Amino acid sequence: MAVARTEPLTRPFEQHVRDFLAYLEFERGLSRNTLDAYRSDLLQFGHFLARDGLDATTLGHAELARFLSELTAGGPQRPPVAPATIQRKTACLRSFYRHLRRERIISHDPTADLRAPRKSQKLPQVLSRDEVAKLLAAPRGAEPAALRDRALLELMYACGLRASEAVDLTVGSVDLGSGIVRARGKGSKERLIPVGRQATIAARAYLEHGRPKLVGLREERHLFVNHRGNGLTRQGLYKIVQRHAASAGLAGRMSPHTLRHTFATHLLAGGCDLRSLQEMLGHADVATTQIYTHLSADRLRDVYFRTHPRAGGGSAPGT
């Protein structure tokens, strides 16, 4: 009954998967991480098909639903798959079967009515303005590493950068004269993000007085570098954020992504429209951006009941 058994895949199915992944890479421009996840999901699906003697091009909705049901239920030797992962696998199957129909390999899409369990919407951790100020003030002094850390934190908060986007920045990605950062996001899609005054000041100080001492005579294209002058890694960025979070009294409260969430929430609270925020975050779908409207509404509600003189005792109903 276990879905994870490794019966050999049929050759036609393997070819369908290769063609589909090639389409995603070369025509859709999806990232390597997304391609790897889809490949893993489809191989798991292929083993399910081989186990039960099914053909991917002739099976119906019931077999697909059974595949997802087995994953959700788990088994004696494998834990249940989390709802968020089932959502991703369902999206993968939908995309795969749309591709087969587009290529006229099938005439009917069995995923048309496929439904995955709704995943709970967990609101992200967000810092207050005072907490952000403490974090950004944590890198003290004029040493090269301190200048780097201050510029890194300022730019991540000013531009809502993902950790991967921050470490991938090159010196040419930042135009301080125009106040623009050119970030390369998921699927290698590029977007332009404005940079505020404080982040510009920090970045300029790093470029003029910090980075040259860290890089020395090396030729290094990455903007942020480690003490050896090599491009900063995601692990290195994580350690920098955690170290300064601890100094600011925020230990256990944040990760590098917290600055991105905070950027989005503070912009919405300040009146930024959803479409502009979507562009700055690099979200392909505005639905992804909408979680911040819920978060902002909750924060505004808390502020209202904490501060309004006739709101009823200083706390929101039900708190």
Contacts in CASP RR format, 6 or more apart in sequence:
PFRMAT RR
TARGET T0000
AUTHOR 0000-0000-0000
METHOD contacts of the structure
MODEL  1
MAVARTEPLTRPFEQHVRDFLAYLEFERGLSRNTLDAYRSDLLQFGHFLA
RDGLDATTLGHAELARFLSELTAGGPQRPPVAPATIQRKTACLRSFYRHL
RRERIISHDPTADLRAPRKSQKLPQVLSRDEVAKLLAAPRGAEPAALRDR
ALLELMYACGLRASEAVDLTVGSVDLGSGIVRARGKGSKERLIPVGRQAT
IAARAYLEHGRPKLVGLREERHLFVNHRGNGLTRQGLYKIVQRHAASAGL
AGRMSPHTLRHTFATHLLAGGCDLRSLQEMLGHADVATTQIYTHLSADRL
RDVYFRTHPRAGGGSAPGT
1 70 0 8 1.000
1 75 0 8 1.000
2 75 0 8 1.000
2 77 0 8 1.000
2 78 0 8 1.000
3 44 0 8 1.000
3 47 0 8 1.000
3 48 0 8 1.000
3 51 0 8 1.000
3 67 0 8 1.000
3 70 0 8 1.000
3 71 0 8 1.000
3 78 0 8 1.000
4 44 0 8 1.000
4 47 0 8 1.000
4 78 0 8 1.000
5 47 0 8 1.000
5 51 0 8 1.000
6 47 0 8 1.000
7 47 0 8 1.000
7 50 0 8 1.000
7 51 0 8 1.000
8 50 0 8 1.000
9 43 0 8 1.000
9 46 0 8 1.000
9 47 0 8 1.000
9 49 0 8 1.000
9 50 0 8 1.000
10 49 0 8 1.000
10 50 0 8 1.000
10 55 0 8 1.000
12 55 0 8 1.000
12 56 0 8 1.000
12 57 0 8 1.000
13 46 0 8 1.000
13 49 0 8 1.000
13 56 0 8 1.000
16 56 0 8 1.000
16 57 0 8 1.000
16 96 0 8 1.000
16 100 0 8 1.000
16 105 0 8 1.000
17 39 0 8 1.000
17 42 0 8 1.000
17 43 0 8 1.000
17 96 0 8 1.000
19 99 0 8 1.000
19 103 0 8 1.000
20 38 0 8 1.000
20 42 0 8 1.000
20 95 0 8 1.000
20 96 0 8 1.000
20 99 0 8 1.000
20 100 0 8 1.000
21 35 0 8 1.000
21 38 0 8 1.000
21 39 0 8 1.000
23 99 0 8 1.000
24 30 0 8 1.000
24 34 0 8 1.000
24 35 0 8 1.000
24 38 0 8 1.000
24 95 0 8 1.000
25 35 0 8 1.000
29 187 0 8 1.000
29 188 0 8 1.000
30 38 0 8 1.000
30 186 0 8 1.000
30 187 0 8 1.000
31 186 0 8 1.000
31 187 0 8 1.000
31 188 0 8 1.000
34 186 0 8 1.000
34 187 0 8 1.000
37 88 0 8 1.000
37 92 0 8 1.000
38 92 0 8 1.000
38 95 0 8 1.000
38 96 0 8 1.000
41 88 0 8 1.000
41 89 0 8 1.000
41 92 0 8 1.000
41 93 0 8 1.000
42 92 0 8 1.000
42 96 0 8 1.000
44 89 0 8 1.000
45 56 0 8 1.000
45 67 0 8 1.000
45 89 0 8 1.000
45 93 0 8 1.000
46 56 0 8 1.000
48 54 0 8 1.000
48 67 0 8 1.000
48 70 0 8 1.000
49 55 0 8 1.000
49 56 0 8 1.000
49 59 0 8 1.000
52 63 0 8 1.000
54 63 0 8 1.000
56 100 0 8 1.000
57 100 0 8 1.000
57 105 0 8 1.000
57 106 0 8 1.000
59 110 0 8 1.000
60 110 0 8 1.000
61 110 0 8 1.000
61 111 0 8 1.000
61 112 0 8 1.000
61 113 0 8 1.000
61 114 0 8 1.000
63 110 0 8 1.000
64 93 0 8 1.000
64 110 0 8 1.000
64 111 0 8 1.000
64 114 0 8 1.000
65 114 0 8 1.000
68 86 0 8 1.000
68 89 0 8 1.000
68 90 0 8 1.000
68 114 0 8 1.000
68 116 0 8 1.000
71 80 0 8 1.000
71 81 0 8 1.000
71 85 0 8 1.000
71 86 0 8 1.000
71 89 0 8 1.000
72 80 0 8 1.000
72 81 0 8 1.000
72 83 0 8 1.000
72 86 0 8 1.000
72 117 0 8 1.000
73 80 0 8 1.000
74 80 0 8 1.000
74 81 0 8 1.000
81 89 0 8 1.000
82 119 0 8 1.000
83 116 0 8 1.000
83 117 0 8 1.000
83 118 0 8 1.000
83 119 0 8 1.000
83 120 0 8 1.000
84 119 0 8 1.000
86 116 0 8 1.000
86 117 0 8 1.000
86 119 0 8 1.000
87 116 0 8 1.000
87 117 0 8 1.000
87 119 0 8 1.000
89 116 0 8 1.000
90 111 0 8 1.000
90 114 0 8 1.000
90 115 0 8 1.000
90 116 0 8 1.000
91 116 0 8 1.000
93 111 0 8 1.000
93 114 0 8 1.000
94 111 0 8 1.000
94 114 0 8 1.000
97 106 0 8 1.000
97 109 0 8 1.000
97 110 0 8 1.000
97 111 0 8 1.000
98 109 0 8 1.000
98 111 0 8 1.000
100 106 0 8 1.000
100 109 0 8 1.000
101 107 0 8 1.000
101 108 0 8 1.000
101 109 0 8 1.000
121 291 0 8 1.000
121 294 0 8 1.000
123 291 0 8 1.000
123 294 0 8 1.000
123 295 0 8 1.000
123 298 0 8 1.000
124 257 0 8 1.000
124 258 0 8 1.000
124 261 0 8 1.000
124 291 0 8 1.000
124 295 0 8 1.000
125 253 0 8 1.000
125 254 0 8 1.000
125 255 0 8 1.000
125 258 0 8 1.000
125 261 0 8 1.000
126 258 0 8 1.000
126 261 0 8 1.000
126 262 0 8 1.000
126 265 0 8 1.000
126 295 0 8 1.000
126 299 0 8 1.000
127 135 0 8 1.000
127 250 0 8 1.000
127 253 0 8 1.000
127 254 0 8 1.000
127 258 0 8 1.000
127 259 0 8 1.000
127 262 0 8 1.000
129 266 0 8 1.000
131 248 0 8 1.000
131 250 0 8 1.000
131 253 0 8 1.000
132 157 0 8 1.000
132 259 0 8 1.000
132 262 0 8 1.000
132 266 0 8 1.000
134 248 0 8 1.000
134 249 0 8 1.000
134 250 0 8 1.000
135 153 0 8 1.000
135 244 0 8 1.000
135 245 0 8 1.000
135 248 0 8 1.000
135 250 0 8 1.000
135 254 0 8 1.000
136 150 0 8 1.000
136 153 0 8 1.000
136 154 0 8 1.000
136 157 0 8 1.000
136 198 0 8 1.000
137 248 0 8 1.000
138 149 0 8 1.000
138 153 0 8 1.000
138 244 0 8 1.000
138 245 0 8 1.000
138 247 0 8 1.000
138 248 0 8 1.000
139 146 0 8 1.000
139 147 0 8 1.000
139 149 0 8 1.000
139 150 0 8 1.000
139 153 0 8 1.000
139 244 0 8 1.000
140 146 0 8 1.000
141 147 0 8 1.000
142 209 0 8 1.000
144 209 0 8 1.000
144 210 0 8 1.000
144 211 0 8 1.000
144 213 0 8 1.000
144 214 0 8 1.000
145 214 0 8 1.000
145 227 0 8 1.000
147 202 0 8 1.000
147 205 0 8 1.000
147 206 0 8 1.000
147 209 0 8 1.000
147 210 0 8 1.000
147 211 0 8 1.000
148 206 0 8 1.000
148 210 0 8 1.000
148 211 0 8 1.000
148 214 0 8 1.000
148 224 0 8 1.000
148 225 0 8 1.000
149 240 0 8 1.000
149 244 0 8 1.000
150 202 0 8 1.000
150 205 0 8 1.000
150 206 0 8 1.000
151 199 0 8 1.000
151 202 0 8 1.000
151 203 0 8 1.000
151 205 0 8 1.000
151 206 0 8 1.000
151 207 0 8 1.000
151 224 0 8 1.000
152 166 0 8 1.000
152 224 0 8 1.000
152 232 0 8 1.000
152 237 0 8 1.000
152 240 0 8 1.000
153 240 0 8 1.000
153 241 0 8 1.000
153 244 0 8 1.000
153 259 0 8 1.000
154 198 0 8 1.000
154 199 0 8 1.000
154 202 0 8 1.000
154 203 0 8 1.000
155 161 0 8 1.000
155 166 0 8 1.000
155 169 0 8 1.000
155 174 0 8 1.000
155 181 0 8 1.000
155 195 0 8 1.000
155 199 0 8 1.000
155 202 0 8 1.000
155 203 0 8 1.000
156 166 0 8 1.000
156 256 0 8 1.000
156 259 0 8 1.000
156 260 0 8 1.000
156 263 0 8 1.000
157 199 0 8 1.000
157 259 0 8 1.000
157 262 0 8 1.000
157 263 0 8 1.000
158 195 0 8 1.000
158 196 0 8 1.000
158 198 0 8 1.000
158 199 0 8 1.000
158 263 0 8 1.000
159 181 0 8 1.000
159 183 0 8 1.000
159 193 0 8 1.000
159 194 0 8 1.000
159 195 0 8 1.000
159 199 0 8 1.000
159 263 0 8 1.000
159 280 0 8 1.000
160 193 0 8 1.000
160 259 0 8 1.000
160 260 0 8 1.000
160 263 0 8 1.000
160 264 0 8 1.000
160 280 0 8 1.000
160 281 0 8 1.000
161 169 0 8 1.000
161 181 0 8 1.000
161 183 0 8 1.000
161 193 0 8 1.000
161 259 0 8 1.000
161 260 0 8 1.000
162 185 0 8 1.000
162 256 0 8 1.000
162 257 0 8 1.000
162 260 0 8 1.000
163 234 0 8 1.000
163 237 0 8 1.000
163 238 0 8 1.000
163 256 0 8 1.000
163 257 0 8 1.000
164 185 0 8 1.000
164 234 0 8 1.000
165 183 0 8 1.000
165 184 0 8 1.000
165 185 0 8 1.000
166 224 0 8 1.000
166 237 0 8 1.000
166 256 0 8 1.000
167 222 0 8 1.000
167 224 0 8 1.000
167 231 0 8 1.000
167 232 0 8 1.000
167 233 0 8 1.000
167 234 0 8 1.000
167 237 0 8 1.000
168 184 0 8 1.000
168 222 0 8 1.000
169 181 0 8 1.000
169 183 0 8 1.000
169 222 0 8 1.000
169 223 0 8 1.000
169 224 0 8 1.000
170 221 0 8 1.000
170 222 0 8 1.000
170 223 0 8 1.000
171 207 0 8 1.000
171 221 0 8 1.000
171 222 0 8 1.000
171 223 0 8 1.000
172 182 0 8 1.000
172 223 0 8 1.000
173 181 0 8 1.000
173 182 0 8 1.000
173 183 0 8 1.000
173 184 0 8 1.000
173 223 0 8 1.000
174 180 0 8 1.000
174 181 0 8 1.000
174 182 0 8 1.000
174 195 0 8 1.000
174 203 0 8 1.000
174 207 0 8 1.000
174 223 0 8 1.000
175 181 0 8 1.000
175 182 0 8 1.000
176 195 0 8 1.000
176 200 0 8 1.000
176 203 0 8 1.000
176 204 0 8 1.000
176 207 0 8 1.000
177 200 0 8 1.000
179 194 0 8 1.000
179 195 0 8 1.000
179 196 0 8 1.000
179 200 0 8 1.000
180 192 0 8 1.000
180 193 0 8 1.000
180 194 0 8 1.000
180 195 0 8 1.000
181 192 0 8 1.000
181 193 0 8 1.000
181 194 0 8 1.000
181 195 0 8 1.000
182 190 0 8 1.000
182 191 0 8 1.000
182 192 0 8 1.000
183 190 0 8 1.000
183 191 0 8 1.000
183 192 0 8 1.000
183 193 0 8 1.000
184 190 0 8 1.000
185 191 0 8 1.000
185 282 0 8 1.000
186 282 0 8 1.000
186 284 0 8 1.000
189 282 0 8 1.000
191 279 0 8 1.000
191 280 0 8 1.000
191 282 0 8 1.000
193 280 0 8 1.000
194 280 0 8 1.000
195 203 0 8 1.000
211 223 0 8 1.000
211 225 0 8 1.000
214 225 0 8 1.000
214 226 0 8 1.000
214 227 0 8 1.000
214 229 0 8 1.000
215 225 0 8 1.000
215 229 0 8 1.000
216 229 0 8 1.000
218 229 0 8 1.000
218 230 0 8 1.000
220 229 0 8 1.000
220 230 0 8 1.000
220 231 0 8 1.000
222 230 0 8 1.000
222 231 0 8 1.000
222 232 0 8 1.000
224 231 0 8 1.000
224 232 0 8 1.000
224 237 0 8 1.000
225 231 0 8 1.000
225 232 0 8 1.000
226 232 0 8 1.000
226 233 0 8 1.000
226 236 0 8 1.000
232 240 0 8 1.000
237 256 0 8 1.000
238 255 0 8 1.000
238 256 0 8 1.000
241 254 0 8 1.000
241 255 0 8 1.000
241 256 0 8 1.000
241 259 0 8 1.000
242 251 0 8 1.000
245 251 0 8 1.000
245 252 0 8 1.000
245 253 0 8 1.000
245 254 0 8 1.000
260 281 0 8 1.000
261 292 0 8 1.000
261 295 0 8 1.000
264 277 0 8 1.000
264 281 0 8 1.000
264 289 0 8 1.000
264 292 0 8 1.000
265 292 0 8 1.000
265 295 0 8 1.000
265 296 0 8 1.000
265 299 0 8 1.000
267 277 0 8 1.000
267 280 0 8 1.000
268 274 0 8 1.000
268 277 0 8 1.000
268 292 0 8 1.000
268 293 0 8 1.000
268 296 0 8 1.000
269 296 0 8 1.000
269 299 0 8 1.000
269 300 0 8 1.000
274 286 0 8 1.000
274 289 0 8 1.000
274 290 0 8 1.000
274 293 0 8 1.000
275 286 0 8 1.000
277 289 0 8 1.000
277 292 0 8 1.000
278 286 0 8 1.000
278 288 0 8 1.000
278 289 0 8 1.000
281 288 0 8 1.000
281 289 0 8 1.000
283 289 0 8 1.000
301 316 0 8 1.000
302 316 0 8 1.000
304 311 0 8 1.000
304 316 0 8 1.000
305 311 0 8 1.000
305 312 0 8 1.000
305 313 0 8 1.000
305 314 0 8 1.000
305 315 0 8 1.000
305 316 0 8 1.000
305 317 0 8 1.000
305 319 0 8 1.000
306 314 0 8 1.000
306 315 0 8 1.000
307 314 0 8 1.000
308 314 0 8 1.000
END
